[in-house]
Amino acid sequence: MVRERPPARHPRLGRIQDLGDNLSQAFRLIQAPPDSHDCRPARRLTTDSDAVGEDLLKLVLTVVELLRQLIERQALRRVDAGDLTDEQEEELGATLLALHDSLADLCAEHGYTLEDLNLDLGPLGPLLPPHD
C-alpha cells in the first residue's frame, strides 16, 4: 500500500492556518455550555455604512486618546525624575497641549466629547480614567 503525502503548504500559510486552528480550539473551549431552556435565536446586528463609519471613527479617536493619556503620564514621570531639560519640558508640554486640542476639535467636529470616548469594559470598569 502506497501512502499519499499531503500537499505541500507554503510555510507562512501553514503558520497562519495553525494559528487559526488554535484560536478556533480556544474559542470552543471557553464557550459556555448550551442552556437547554434558552432557545431564542441569535441576535443579528443590523448596520448601515454610516453607522459603521461613525463607530470606527469613535474607536480610532478612543485609541488616540488612550495613547495621548499614556504619553502624558510618561512625560510627567520623566519631568518628575528630572530627565528633561527646561526646553524639552516646554516643547513636550506644548506638543501634548496641541494634541489634546486637536483631538477635542476632531471630537467636536463629529459630535463627540472626550468623555464620549471612554469605553465601558464591564467588570473591569472604564477604559480611560476620568478627566480632571
N, C-alpha and C positions, 0 to 999 in steps of 0.2 A: 504494500500500500504506500503510495507517494503522498506525502504531506504537502499541502499548498502553503506557501508563505503569504502572510498578509501583505497587501500592497504597501509599498514604501511611503512613509509620510514625510513631509517637509519637517525638519526639526523644530522650527518655530511654531508651526501649526500644531504639532504634537503637544508642545508645552501649553498652548492655549487650550487645546482640547482637554488636556489633563486638568488644567485649572478649572475649566467649565464643569468637568465631571465632579471634581472635588467640591466646588461651590454648590452644585446641584445636590450632592450627597449631604452636605452640611445643612442645606435648606430642608431637605426631607427629614433629617434627624431632629431639627428644632421645631418642626410643626407640631401644634397641639393635636392630640388625638381627636378624631371626629366626634362631635356630640350628636348622639342619635336623636335627641329631642329637637335639635335646631335644623330644620330642613328648608330654611329660607334660601332663595337664590342669591348668588354673589352680587354685591353692589357693583354697578358699572359706572365708570366715570364718563360723563359727557362733557366734552371740552370743545371749544372753538379756538381758532388760531389766535384771536386777540387775547383770550384768557390765558392761553399757554404762553404767549409772548410776554404778557404782564407778569405772570408768575415767575418766568425765567429772569426777567429784569429785576424783580424784587429779590430773587435768590442771589443774583450777581451782586446787587447792592449790599445785601446782607454779608456776603463773603468779604467784600471790600471793607465794610465797617468793622468786621471782626479783625481783619488784618490791620486796619488802622489802629484799633484799640490795642492790639498786641504790640505793634511797633511803638506806640505811645508809652506803654508800660515799660518796654525795654529801654526806651530813651530816658525815662525817669530814673530807672535803675542806674544807667550809666552816668547821668548827671549827679545823682546822689553819691556814687562811688568816686566822682571826680575824674572820670576817664576822658572828659571832653574839655577842650579849650572854651573860653568865653565865646569866641567866634562860632565854633561848632555848635554850641548850645543855642545861640541866636538863630543860626541857619536851620537847625533841626526844629526849633520851636516854630519858626515862620513856615517851614515846609509842612509840618503837621497841622498848623492852623489853616493853611491854604487847602490841604487835603480835606480837612473837616468841612470847610466852607464849600468846596466843590461838591462834596458828597451831599451836603444839605441842600445845595441848589439843585442837584440832579433829582433828589427825592421830591423836592417841592415841585419841580417841573412835571413829575409823573404822579403827583397827588399823594405822596407819602411823607411821613415824618421819620426822623431817625428812630423813634420809638417803635414805628411800624415794622422795622426790620428785625426786631427781636423775635426769634423763633421759640415757641414753647416746646421744650423737649420732654414733656410729660413729667414722669417722676424725677427726672434729672434737673428740672427747673428751666429757667430761660437760658438761651444761648449766650446772650450778652448781659453784662452787668448793667444796672440802672445808670442812666446819665445823671451827672451831678449838676 
